[in-house]
Structure formats: C-alpha cells, structure tokens
Amino acid sequence: MNGISTVFLKQVKETLKNKAIMIQFVMFPLLAVIMENSIRIDEMPEHFFAKLFAVMFIGMAPLTCMSSVISEEKEKNTLRVLMMSNVKPVQYLLGIGSYVWIMCMIGAAVFAVLGEYKGADLAGFMLVMAVGIILSILVGAVIGIISKNQMSATSVTVPVMMIFSFLPMLSMFNETIEKIAKITYSQQINILVNSNFENVSNSIVVLAINFILATLLFFIAYHNNGME
C-alpha cells in the first residue's frame, strides 16, 4: 500500500502542472454543463448532452490519461527511478490507475447531477460509469506499456480513443455503424444510459467479454515489455 499511495500522491501533485492531463478530466463535464444549460431544441431527449458527453468521456479521458502518464514517465525515465526506489510495477500501475479512476468518477458525478439521477438510477449510472472507466483504464495502460515514448503512445491512442468515444454518437445516425458499435463497451454503456438501465443482460455479456479481452491484453503487454 505504501508504494501505491506514493505513486497516487505523486500523480495528484503533478495534476495541476500537467495541463494536458487536467483538461481531459475537465473538458467533457464542462461542455456538458454549458450545453445542457444553453441549448434547447424541440423533441430533443431529456438530458441529451449529459448522456452523450458522459459516454464520450468514458471513451476518451481515462484511456488518454492512462496511456499519456505511463508513456511520459517511461520516456523521462521517471518510471525507472520509481522501480529503483522499490516501487513494484504492479504498485505503480495500481497507483496511476486508482488516481485516474477517482478523477474520472468525479467527472461522472457531474454528469449524474446534470442528468438528475436519483436513487436506484443514480446508483446504476455511477456503477456503469465506474465499469466503463475501468475498461478504458485497462486499454490506456496497454497502450502506455507497449509504447516506447509519448509520441508513439499518442499515435496509437488517438485512433483507439476516436473509436470508443465517437462510435456511440455516430451510431445514432447510421444503422451499419450501430451494428458494428454494439461489440464495444462504450456503445453498451451508451445503450444502458439511454434505456434507463433496462434489458441489461445483453449489455452485461458484451461488457464482460470486453473486460476479459482488455485484461488479457493488459497481462500480455505487462509480461512482454519488461514490467514483470
């Protein structure tokens, strides 16, 4: 726990210094607040922007932050220094992952307030957001681990992030994209959020498959890139 808390606190202190990371946590919640309170269109579903940006937030913020932090610290040899200070790789990844998860859950709370969720719906929304954030953290960790530096991580992160964050939005306008998007965790979270958490059995199966695949990729990347 000492190693995990050390990494966690180090990252908290660096948050205000790293504007690129900070903006990932703030951008979508801020956009949702602005658009929920300033745009009114006839026949628009209730809390449309809160739900839309919540799903896009899951597909972008945790994935981008996790890959960026790991690849940057590998490039600057900060990670090597931590390893030499008896911080184990697992402790490091848990420390960074818990930091990203908590920061993203704060953003999820903003979306919950905008969506006016209460009671069981609030619990369901936060649970779905928590699961989605964990999945994106795993994907981001894989990218960060396999990347030699921040530039190579960005080149991989951008297309992956675009897929998970924009497919749910594009699926609203194209049936073919909708069929393809259904295999992704971000689309299943989009379905759950917009259906008020009804008929969850199919979504649970897809989310479970995505989790297994993400976990498998994580362990493969972990063991193949000198972080054992």
C-alpha positions in Angstrom: 0.0 0.0 0.0 2.9 2.4 0.7 4.1 2.0 -2.9 0.6 2.5 -4.3 -0.1 5.6 -2.2 3.3 7.1 -3.1 2.5 6.9 -6.8 -1.0 8.1 -6.2 0.1 11.2 -4.2 2.9 11.9 -6.7 0.4 12.0 -9.5 -2.1 14.2 -7.6 0.7 16.8 -7.0 1.6 16.7 -10.7 -2.0 17.2 -11.9 -2.0 21.0 -11.7 1.3 21.1 -13.5 0.2 18.8 -16.4 -2.4 20.9 -18.3 -2.8 18.2 -21.0 -3.9 15.7 -18.4 -6.1 18.1 -16.4 -8.0 19.2 -19.5 -9.1 15.6 -20.1 -10.8 15.4 -16.7 -12.5 18.8 -17.2 -13.3 19.2 -20.9 -16.4 16.9 -21.3 -18.0 17.7 -17.9 -17.6 21.4 -18.7 -19.0 21.1 -22.2 -22.0 19.1 -20.8 -22.7 21.8 -18.2 -22.6 24.6 -20.9 -24.7 22.8 -23.5 -27.3 21.4 -21.0 -28.0 24.9 -19.8 -27.8 26.8 -23.0 -29.2 24.7 -25.9 -32.9 23.8 -26.1 -34.2 22.1 -29.3 -37.7 20.8 -29.8 -38.1 17.0 -29.4 -34.6 16.6 -28.1 -34.4 13.8 -25.5 -34.2 14.9 -21.9 -30.6 15.5 -20.7 -29.3 14.6 -24.1 -26.0 16.3 -23.8 -25.3 15.0 -20.3 -25.7 11.4 -21.5 -23.9 12.0 -24.8 -20.8 13.5 -23.2 -20.8 11.0 -20.3 -20.3 8.2 -22.8 -17.7 10.2 -24.8 -15.9 11.0 -21.6 -15.6 7.3 -20.8 -14.1 6.5 -24.2 -11.6 9.4 -24.1 -10.5 10.7 -20.7 -9.3 7.6 -18.8 -7.8 6.0 -21.8 -5.9 9.1 -22.9 -4.7 9.9 -19.4 -3.5 6.4 -18.5 -1.5 6.0 -21.8 -0.1 9.5 -21.6 1.1 9.3 -18.0 2.8 5.9 -18.4 4.4 6.7 -21.7 5.6 10.1 -20.5 7.2 8.6 -17.3 8.9 5.8 -19.4 10.3 8.4 -21.8 11.6 10.7 -19.0 12.9 7.7 -17.0 10.7 8.6 -14.1 9.4 5.1 -14.1 12.9 3.6 -13.9 13.6 5.8 -10.9 10.5 4.6 -9.2 11.4 1.0 -9.8 14.8 1.6 -8.4 13.1 3.1 -5.3 11.4 -0.3 -4.6 8.1 0.6 -6.2 6.9 -2.5 -7.9 5.4 -2.3 -11.4 2.0 -3.6 -10.0 2.0 -1.0 -7.3 2.8 1.7 -9.9 0.0 0.7 -12.2 -2.5 0.4 -9.4 -1.4 3.9 -8.1 -1.8 5.5 -11.5 -5.0 3.6 -12.3 -6.7 4.5 -9.0 -5.7 8.1 -9.5 -7.3 8.2 -13.0 -10.3 6.3 -11.8 -11.1 8.6 -8.9 -10.6 11.8 -11.1 -12.9 10.3 -13.7 -15.5 9.3 -11.1 -15.6 13.0 -10.0 -16.4 13.8 -13.6 -19.1 11.1 -13.6 -20.7 12.7 -10.6 -21.0 15.9 -12.6 -22.9 14.0 -15.3 -25.1 12.4 -12.7 -26.1 15.8 -11.3 -26.8 17.1 -14.8 -28.8 14.1 -15.7 -30.8 14.5 -12.4 -30.3 10.8 -11.5 -31.7 9.8 -8.1 -32.0 6.7 -6.0 -31.6 3.4 -7.9 -31.0 5.2 -11.2 -28.1 7.2 -9.7 -26.5 4.0 -8.3 -27.0 2.3 -11.7 -25.5 5.3 -13.6 -22.4 5.5 -11.3 -21.9 1.8 -11.5 -22.0 1.8 -15.3 -19.6 4.7 -15.4 -17.2 3.0 -13.0 -17.1 -0.1 -15.1 -16.6 1.9 -18.3 -13.8 3.9 -16.7 -12.0 0.7 -15.6 -12.2 -0.7 -19.1 -10.7 2.4 -20.6 -8.0 2.5 -18.0 -7.0 -1.1 -18.9 -6.9 -0.1 -22.6 -4.9 3.0 -21.9 -2.5 1.0 -19.7 -1.9 -1.4 -22.6 -1.0 1.4 -24.9 1.2 3.1 -22.4 3.1 -0.1 -21.6 3.8 -1.1 -25.2 4.8 2.4 -26.3 8.4 3.5 -26.2 7.7 7.2 -25.8 4.9 9.7 -25.5 4.8 10.4 -29.3 4.3 6.7 -30.2 1.7 6.4 -27.5 -0.3 9.4 -28.9 -0.2 7.9 -32.4 -1.9 4.8 -31.1 -4.1 6.5 -28.5 -5.8 8.9 -30.9 -7.4 6.3 -33.3 -8.4 4.0 -30.4 -9.9 6.9 -28.4 -11.8 8.1 -31.5 -13.3 4.6 -31.9 -14.5 4.2 -28.3 -15.6 7.9 -27.8 -17.3 8.7 -31.2 -18.8 5.3 -32.2 -21.7 5.7 -29.8 -22.6 9.2 -31.2 -22.2 8.1 -34.9 -24.4 5.0 -34.2 -27.3 7.4 -33.7 -27.2 8.3 -37.3 -26.1 5.1 -39.1 -27.5 1.6 -38.7 -24.4 -0.1 -40.1 -22.2 1.8 -37.6 -24.7 0.9 -34.8 -24.4 -2.8 -35.6 -20.5 -2.6 -35.5 -20.5 -0.4 -32.4 -22.5 -3.0 -30.4 -19.4 -5.1 -29.8 -17.7 -2.2 -27.9 -18.1 -1.4 -24.2 -18.7 2.3 -24.9 -21.7 1.6 -27.1 -23.2 -0.8 -24.5 -22.8 1.8 -21.8 -24.5 4.2 -24.2 -27.4 1.8 -24.6 -27.7 1.3 -20.8 -27.6 5.0 -20.1 -30.2 5.9 -22.8 -32.5 3.0 -22.0 -32.6 3.8 -18.2 -30.8 0.6 -17.5 -33.5 -1.7 -18.9 -32.7 -5.1 -20.6 -29.2 -5.2 -19.2 -28.5 -8.9 -19.8 -27.1 -8.5 -23.3 -25.0 -5.4 -22.3 -23.6 -7.3 -19.3 -22.4 -10.1 -21.6 -20.7 -7.7 -24.0 -19.1 -5.7 -21.2 -17.8 -9.0 -19.6 -16.3 -10.1 -22.9 -14.7 -6.6 -23.4 -13.3 -6.8 -19.8 -11.8 -10.3 -20.4 -10.2 -9.2 -23.6 -8.8 -5.9 -22.1 -7.5 -7.8 -19.1 -5.8 -10.4 -21.3 -4.2 -7.7 -23.5 -3.0 -6.0 -20.3 -1.3 -9.0 -18.9 0.3 -9.8 -22.3 1.6 -6.3 -22.6 2.8 -6.3 -19.0 4.8 -9.5 -19.3 6.2 -8.7 -22.8 7.5 -5.3 -22.0 9.8 -5.7 -19.1 7.4 -4.8 -16.3 7.3 -8.2 -14.6 
